[in-house]
Amino acid sequence: MSPDFLENLAATVGQANLLTSHDDRVPFDTDWRGVLNGRSLGVVRPSSVEEVANIVRLCAANSIGIVPQGGNTGMCGGATPDSSAQQIVVSLTRIRAIRELDTSSNCMTVEAGLSLAEAQMAATGKGLMMPLSIASEGSATIGGAISTNAGGVNVLRYGNMRDLTLGIEAVLADGTIWSDLKKLHKDNTGYDLKQLFIGGEGTLGIVTAACIKLHHPPSSRLTFLAGIESVESALAGLDDIRGRFGNIVESWELFSDVSAKLLMQNCGYEKLPVQASHPWYLLGELALHGDGDEDIWAERLVEMADRMRCDDIILATSQSQRESLWAIRENISEAERTQGKGIKHDVSVPAGSIPELITSVLDGFEMRFADCRINIFGHVGDGNLHINAIPRETGHHIKADTAAAISELVYDASAALGGSFSAEHGIGSMKTAQMAKYKRAPALNMMRQIKSAFDPMGIFNPGKMLP
Ligand SMILES: Cc1cc2nc3c(=O)[nH]c(=O)nc-3n(C[C@H](O)[C@H](O)[C@H](O)COP(=O)(O)OP(=O)(O)OC[C@H]3O[C@@H](n4cnc5c(N)ncnc54)[C@H](O)[C@@H]3O)c2cc1C
């Protein structure tokens, strides 16, 4: 590294936007859970795409690794530098303009550092909807959501970030600004290169802007919470609604009785708003377009409940009731955190295999791991479950060897059913061992070839994603 490297960086972004002191760096060098503590050489906060390109050129010339960072809400350490003090964090949060909101083509062109919540609000202001919805949307950015191919609670109807991204702009390893901000739904002109950056976790370049698909919001939503006896019931209810009314299901969120008990123990809930306790709960939301007669829908839901063998279901009748039903689902992570340091898994299997996955994880679990409980919740409609282990006693920690054995159990069970060990959170630095174990060799080889074609010096997010 040349002696004037940091000086040149400061000249590029302005001294105030190069953070090198320990206190200034810590929020960027640490992941949001405080589990990973990296040590960067500095944090740069560019304000334009040209500044990003200059930073990349400077880092390339000095063989300095670049860790792109958005809202720093990622789940697997992708945005955290290593501890070598040889990497620069490039925070995109100052590059946040809405370049265009095109109501005739239903899309918006926005910069990478804009938060998802701000993008949603801008779309709503024009009578449209940016549907990607995750609990971290106040801080998570467009660039981060693209780079992790974020999913969330609306994937069933609108797809994940890959489905919502029409075009991107990115800075490549030699500092080239590659602009492919097309608004096209159809473009069969060779390899679809943007797909490599979606879910690329900052290993191929820095996403600086994107063109995002927008949808018309439903005229009303129907939100309900049902207490159910089995996971099969949740799948039967989904099949019933889709079979009768088509693609109107926005969310189909399942959580277990363990989640309910954690909410009561740790988040001040006296009981859930249904009448009784059940092994499982289903939070469903339907998007209605001009067909919102509540009485008719109440009848339709009764038919669905019959199919699910459920007689304990509550329908939200106001926006505030809807919000309090959603708060139950969104508070589960907080309830787990209060319980103690556990271990999280974000797996997916074909939706029909979910009951088998749960059985194979829970079978004999308590005998093997007496100090832990499994808490299951997630986006059951698209086969994505969070199968988390938490300490039985509040405030306790799960020991490292126990955590490793539980993870192996969950990942092996998912793999045996043709599933994935990372459904929507990505790989980062925390799941590279699983990448080596579960990803087939030909796939890993192709990925390594792509990495070396795009980033021959390996400056983008070293040590992340690829084992
Ligand atoms: C409470 C909570 C709930 C969550 N729920 C969900 C959920 O339901 N579904 C889901 O999918 N995720 C969820 N997440 C995970 C996280 O919010 C998403 O992964 C989000 O997309 C990350 O965005 P970010 O801007 O914070 O990215 P960061 O955490 O800053 O970065 C994530 C990765 O993307 C890279 N990156 C960031 N910006 C860029 C860029 N501009 N160019 C290139 N690479 C970049 C980073 O290097 C890193 O590898 C949740 C997180 C929290 C804290």
The ligand as an SDF file (V2000), in Angstrom:
LIG
                    3D

 53 58  0  0  0  0  0  0  0  0999 V2000
  -34.8040   -7.8020   11.8700 C   0  0  0  0  0  0  0  0  0  0  0  0
  -34.3090   -8.3100   10.5520 C   0  0  0  0  0  0  0  0  0  0  0  0
  -35.1920   -8.9870    9.7200 C   0  0  0  0  0  0  0  0  0  0  0  0
  -34.7550   -9.4710    8.4860 C   0  0  0  0  0  0  0  0  0  0  0  0
  -35.6530  -10.1220    7.6920 N   0  0  0  0  0  0  0  0  0  0  0  0
  -35.2600  -10.5630    6.4800 C   0  0  0  0  0  0  0  0  0  0  0  0
  -36.1960  -11.2230    5.6230 C   0  0  0  0  0  0  0  0  0  0  0  0
  -37.3510  -11.4510    5.9630 O   0  0  0  0  0  0  0  0  0  0  0  0
  -35.7560  -11.6260    4.4130 N   0  0  0  0  0  0  0  0  0  0  0  0
  -34.4690  -11.4060    3.9930 C   0  0  0  0  0  0  0  0  0  0  0  0
  -34.1440  -11.7840    2.8700 O   0  0  0  0  0  0  0  0  0  0  0  0
  -33.5760  -10.7940    4.7920 N   0  0  0  0  0  0  0  0  0  0  0  0
  -33.9250  -10.3710    6.0110 C   0  0  0  0  0  0  0  0  0  0  0  0
  -33.0190   -9.7540    6.8320 N   0  0  0  0  0  0  0  0  0  0  0  0
  -31.6150   -9.6320    6.4060 C   0  0  0  0  0  0  0  0  0  0  0  0
  -31.2170   -8.2740    5.8100 C   0  0  0  0  0  0  0  0  0  0  0  0
  -32.0320   -7.2410    6.2540 O   0  0  0  0  0  0  0  0  0  0  0  0
  -31.2480   -8.3330    4.3110 C   0  0  0  0  0  0  0  0  0  0  0  0
  -30.2700   -9.2460    3.9090 O   0  0  0  0  0  0  0  0  0  0  0  0
  -30.9840   -6.9800    3.6180 C   0  0  0  0  0  0  0  0  0  0  0  0
  -31.2190   -7.1690    2.2570 O   0  0  0  0  0  0  0  0  0  0  0  0
  -29.5730   -6.4530    3.7860 C   0  0  0  0  0  0  0  0  0  0  0  0
  -29.5350   -5.0900    3.3500 O   0  0  0  0  0  0  0  0  0  0  0  0
  -28.4150   -4.0870    3.8970 P   0  0  0  0  0  0  0  0  0  0  0  0
  -28.5230   -2.8320    3.1230 O   0  0  0  0  0  0  0  0  0  0  0  0
  -28.4900   -3.9760    5.3540 O   0  0  0  0  0  0  0  0  0  0  0  0
  -27.0930   -4.8740    3.4590 O   0  0  0  0  0  0  0  0  0  0  0  0
  -25.7660   -5.0860    4.2960 P   0  0  0  0  0  0  0  0  0  0  0  0
  -26.0460   -5.8610    5.5280 O   0  0  0  0  0  0  0  0  0  0  0  0
  -25.0570   -3.8040    4.4720 O   0  0  0  0  0  0  0  0  0  0  0  0
  -24.9510   -6.0070    3.2690 O   0  0  0  0  0  0  0  0  0  0  0  0
  -25.3830   -7.3000    2.9580 C   0  0  0  0  0  0  0  0  0  0  0  0
  -24.4810   -7.8810    1.8580 C   0  0  0  0  0  0  0  0  0  0  0  0
  -24.6500   -7.1460    0.6570 O   0  0  0  0  0  0  0  0  0  0  0  0
  -23.4090   -6.5090    0.2670 C   0  0  0  0  0  0  0  0  0  0  0  0
  -23.7780   -5.1710   -0.2070 N   0  0  0  0  0  0  0  0  0  0  0  0
  -24.4770   -4.2210    0.4780 C   0  0  0  0  0  0  0  0  0  0  0  0
  -24.6660   -3.1530   -0.3280 N   0  0  0  0  0  0  0  0  0  0  0  0
  -24.0570   -3.4310   -1.5050 C   0  0  0  0  0  0  0  0  0  0  0  0
  -23.9100   -2.7270   -2.7330 C   0  0  0  0  0  0  0  0  0  0  0  0
  -24.4420   -1.5210   -2.9100 N   0  0  0  0  0  0  0  0  0  0  0  0
  -23.2160   -3.3170   -3.7380 N   0  0  0  0  0  0  0  0  0  0  0  0
  -22.6750   -4.5560   -3.5850 C   0  0  0  0  0  0  0  0  0  0  0  0
  -22.7950   -5.2580   -2.4420 N   0  0  0  0  0  0  0  0  0  0  0  0
  -23.4870   -4.7130   -1.4270 C   0  0  0  0  0  0  0  0  0  0  0  0
  -22.5400   -6.5290    1.5020 C   0  0  0  0  0  0  0  0  0  0  0  0
  -21.1740   -6.5480    1.1630 O   0  0  0  0  0  0  0  0  0  0  0  0
  -22.9990   -7.8170    2.1720 C   0  0  0  0  0  0  0  0  0  0  0  0
  -22.3670   -8.9080    1.5720 O   0  0  0  0  0  0  0  0  0  0  0  0
  -33.4100   -9.2750    8.0770 C   0  0  0  0  0  0  0  0  0  0  0  0
  -32.5340   -8.5970    8.9180 C   0  0  0  0  0  0  0  0  0  0  0  0
  -32.9720   -8.1180   10.1310 C   0  0  0  0  0  0  0  0  0  0  0  0
  -32.0000   -7.3590   10.9980 C   0  0  0  0  0  0  0  0  0  0  0  0
  1  2  1  0
  2  3  1  0
  2 52  2  0
  3  4  2  0
  4  5  1  0
  4 50  1  0
  5  6  2  0
  6  7  1  0
  6 13  1  0
  7  8  2  0
  7  9  1  0
  9 10  1  0
 10 11  2  0
 10 12  1  0
 12 13  2  0
 13 14  1  0
 14 15  1  0
 14 50  1  0
 15 16  1  0
 16 17  1  0
 16 18  1  0
 18 19  1  0
 18 20  1  0
 20 21  1  0
 20 22  1  0
 22 23  1  0
 23 24  1  0
 24 25  2  0
 24 26  1  0
 24 27  1  0
 27 28  1  0
 28 29  2  0
 28 30  1  0
 28 31  1  0
 31 32  1  0
 32 33  1  0
 33 34  1  0
 33 48  1  0
 34 35  1  0
 35 36  1  0
 35 46  1  0
 36 37  1  0
 36 45  1  0
 37 38  2  0
 38 39  1  0
 39 40  1  0
 39 45  2  0
 40 41  1  0
 40 42  2  0
 42 43  1  0
 43 44  2  0
 44 45  1  0
 46 47  1  0
 46 48  1  0
 48 49  1  0
 50 51  2  0
 51 52  1  0
 52 53  1  0
M  END
$$$$
